């Protein structure tokens, strides 16, 4: 059985849109896309008067190398959100198919499914935010086409062991596509499972340059998967998903010097995460600081609402995650610069948490 048998049949046979840039290989005088022949003010040679390559080789090569996959196993789009949306549209028939999520978790899995009118089956994480593998597998029905797992989890910060992911991928073979969201994996000791893609054709991995690579504003995310899955996603991607300035920013960030700087900053975040965790645990009014492998800490307070407002009055914005199950008393605090983190602790001490 091919993993594509899980996809919508009408998508498998869809004639994809052929963009003007796809048909322009080797061209010098570009008169096929109704573009302006003149660069806009302030362009500085960026070529924004021309449509960009839908999947630019200059970006695919360093990203494939970074993630340890082949170019054919990589799709690059506008953040992980676009890959999530395309996966749901490719695999879930409206009103018939379903996805599985494990709340509390990233909200866009459910949003994308509901936009597609696909059902959302929830298998809550355990009280310690670990994944109940057997409960998840027991929830799988013939309607389930996608199973989303977030590791390290957002918003709790806990990672899922590699052995659990292997067990789930094996059990879902021929049944569903397992999508592992690794948006925060650079901050974790667990490491990526992208190396398992060649072993399990029903395994897909989401990665992003928004977090560890400092490109949240550029919106560069990727999907790593079996080449057949990537080819299917490229059938339904927008004609030009990546703006030229964003491509240039990503290429610069993935240069040797850019990677060196990013890894230095990752090390700072990991060190500061432990400093903040220890300091927060000593504060009165803090019930618990959840273990985290990400670039944030989920913190339980005696009065999270009051703490949120006091931080806001001090011009410090944290994430109120009290709407999430099991986190009704918690705030999520991103690890910032050492100076920003020290300011958070100063304000919390001043307010007498």
N, C-alpha and C positions, 0 to 999 in steps of 0.2 A: 504494500500500500504506500502510495506517495503522500507526503505531507500535504500536497496540494489538493488531495481528495477532501480535505477538511474545509477548503475554501469554498466560497460561493461559486457555483458553476458558471454563472453569467460573467463573473469577474475573470475567471480562467480563460474565457473565450473572447473577452472584450478586446476590441481593436484600440490600442492606446493612442492618445493624441500625439501627433508628430510635430514637435515644435520647430520653429524656423531655425533655432540654434542647432538642433540635432541634424539638420540637413545642410549645415554650413561648413562642414569640415574642409579645411584647406582654402577657404575663401579669403580673398583680400579686399575686394570691393563688395561690401555687404548691402545688397539691395533686395533682400528677400523677406524682411521682417517688418517693414514699414516703420523703422526706427528713424530718429533724427540723425542726420550726418554730422551734427555739431555737438561737441561736449557741453554740458551745462556749466553755469558759473560755479566756480569753486571745485570743479571735478579733479583738478590736479593730476590728470592722466589716469584716473580710475576707470574710465570707459563706461560711465553710468548711462551714456546714451545708447549703449548696446545691451541687449538681453544677455544675461550670464549663462554659462553652461549649466544645464540642470543638475549634473553631477560632475563637478569640475575635477579633472585629474590632479591638478595641483593640490587639491585638498584631500581627495580620496587616498592618494598614496601615503602621505604622512599619517592620516587617521588609521588606515589599515595596518600600518606598521606599529602605531601606538597600541592598538587593540589586539594585535597578533592574529589578524584574519586576512583572507584574500580580498582583493578589491570587489570580486563578485559576491562576497558575503556581507557587503556594507552598503547601507543606504544612508544618505545624509539629508536632513531636512531642518525645518524650523523648530528646533528644540525637540525634546522627547514627546511633547504634546502632539506634534504632527504624526510621528510614527505610531503613537497609540491610536490616534483617530484613523489612520490608514489601515492598521491591523484590524480594528473593529469593523470597518467598512468592507474589508476584503474577506473576512471570515464569518461575519454574523449576518444572517438574513433577518430583516426586520420582522418583528413579531414572532419569530420562530426559535432563534438561537440565543445563547446566553454566555456570560462570562462569570468567572469566580474571582472574588477579591477577599482579602482578609482585613477587615477593619480592626483598629484604626489604621488607615493607609492613605496614600496619595489620592486626592479626589478625582483626578481627571480620568481614571479608568472607568468609574461609574458614569461620569458625565458623558464621555464619548459613547458608551454603550447606550445610554438613555436617549441621546440624540439619534442614534441609529434604531431605536426602539428594540434593542436587545435586552433581555432580562439580566438582572444583576443578582447573583447568588452570593450571599455573605457567609463566610466561615470565620468567625471572630478569632483573633489571636488569643492565646491563653492570658491569664492574669499577669504573667511576667513578660508578656509580649513575644513569647516564643510561638512558633508555628506548629499547630497540631496536624501533622502529616496525614494521619489516618482519618481524621475528621474531614480534611480537605478532599482526600481521594473518595471518601464515602459520599461526598456531595456531588461528584461528577455524574452527570446524566448524558444521554446521547445529544441533548441540545447544547451542551457546553462545548464551545469551540476554542475559547481562550481562557487560560488561567494566569492571572497576574500576581507576581510576587515582588515585593519591594524590599531590597536588602543592600545596605542597611535601611531599615524601615524609616519612613517619614510618616508620622512625627515622633516615633518613640526612640529611634536611633539604634535599635538592636539589629544585629546581623543574623541571617539564617545560615546554618552550617552547610557547607558544600555537600556533605553526605545526604542531607535532606533534599537538596535540589536534584541530586542524581537519582534518588529514590522516586521523586515525583516525575521526573522526565521519563524514566523507565516505565512507570505505571501508566503514563499518559500516551505512550507510543501508539499511534494509530487512532487515538481518541481525541486529543486536543493539543493545541500549541501552548507550551509553557513559555511565558514572557517574564523574564527576570529583569527588573528595573534596578540598574546599578548606578543611579545618579550620584551616590555618595561613596562609591567603592574605593576611591583613591584615599579616603581617610580611614579605611578599615584594614585590619590584618587578615581578613578572610580572603581577599583577592577575588578576581573575576572568575566567572565560569565560562567565559567566551571560548576557552580552549576545548570545551565539550561540544561545541557546535558541530564539529565533524563527526562526532560519535552519535549524536541525537539530532535527527533532522527535524524534530518537533520542538527544538529549543531555540528561543530567540532572546537576545539581550539588548536592553536599552542603555545607551550611554549618552553623556552630555558634556559639553564644554562650559556649561553655565556655572558650575560650582567650583571645582578645584582649578579649572583653567581660566577663571575670571572673565568669562565671555557671556554672562547672562543677557546683556543688552544686544549681543550679536545674534542670539537665538540659533545656535548650532547644536543639533542633537543628532543621534544616529541610532540605527537599528542594525544589529549584527545577527545574521541568521543563515540558514541553508541558502545556497545560491538560488534555488527555485523560489523560495519565499521572497527573497530580495527582488528577483525579476518580476514577481507578481505585484509587489508594492510599487515598483517603478512604473507599472502599467497604469496605476491610478493616481500617481503623484501629480501635483500641480505642474504646469509646464516649466515654471522657473521658480523653484522653491527657495533658492538662496540668493540674496542680494549681493552684488559685487563687493561693496565695502565690508560686508560680513565675511565673505570668503577671504578677502585680504587680511582681515583681523585674525581669522583663524589660522591661516597659513603662517603669519608672523608669530602667533603664540606657540605653534607647533615646531618652530625652528629650534635648533639646538640651544640657543640662548634663551628663547622663550620657555622651553621645557625646563631648563635649569632653574630659572626664576620661579616657575610654577611649583616645582618640587621643593624649593626652599620655603615657599609660602605654605605648602601643605604641611611641612615639618613644624612650622610655627603654629599652625592651627592645631595640630595634634598635641603639641606641648601645652598650648594655652587651654585646650579642652580639659586637660587633667588639672591644670592650675585652677581653672574656674570651677570644676567639679568639687575639688577639695575645699575651696573657699566658700562655695554656696552651701555645702553640707554643714559648715560651721555656723551658719546664720540661724538665728531664732526665727521661727515662722516658716522655715523651709521643711516640708515634710519628707521630701525625697528628691534626689537627683537621679534620674533614670540612667543606667549604663548606656553609653552611646559610642558607636563606631563612625558617626557622621561628623559634620562640621557644626553641630548644634547640640544643645542639651535641653531635654524636656524636664522641667522642674515643677514639682508639686508644692503649692503654698497653702498655708492656713486660709489665706484670703487672696486668691489669685486676682480677683477683679480689682481690689484696691491697689495691689502691687502694680498691675498693668497701668492703672491711671497715674500712679506716682512716677513711674518710669516715663510715661508719656509727658507729664508735666516737666520733666527734666530733659525733654527732647530726645528721649531714647525710645525707639519703637521695637517692641518684641512681638512675637506671634501669640495671639490668644487662641489656644487649642482646646478650650473647655467644651467646645461643641462635639469633640470626638469621643467615642465610647471609651470608657476606662480612664479618661483624662479630664474629667470635669473640674479638677482643681489645678490644672497645669498651664504653664506658659512655656513656649519654645524660644530659647535664646540662642541666636546664631553666634558663633565664635568670631569676633572681630579682631582688630589689631590689639596688641597688648594695652595700648592707651584706652581704646574703647572699652575693653573688658574691665580695666581698672575703674573706669567711670561708672560702669554698671554696679560694681561692687560697692563703690563709694555711696551711690544713691541708695542702694538697698540697706547699707549700714546706717545712713542718715535717717531713713524712714523707719528704722527700728523693726525690720521684718522679724 
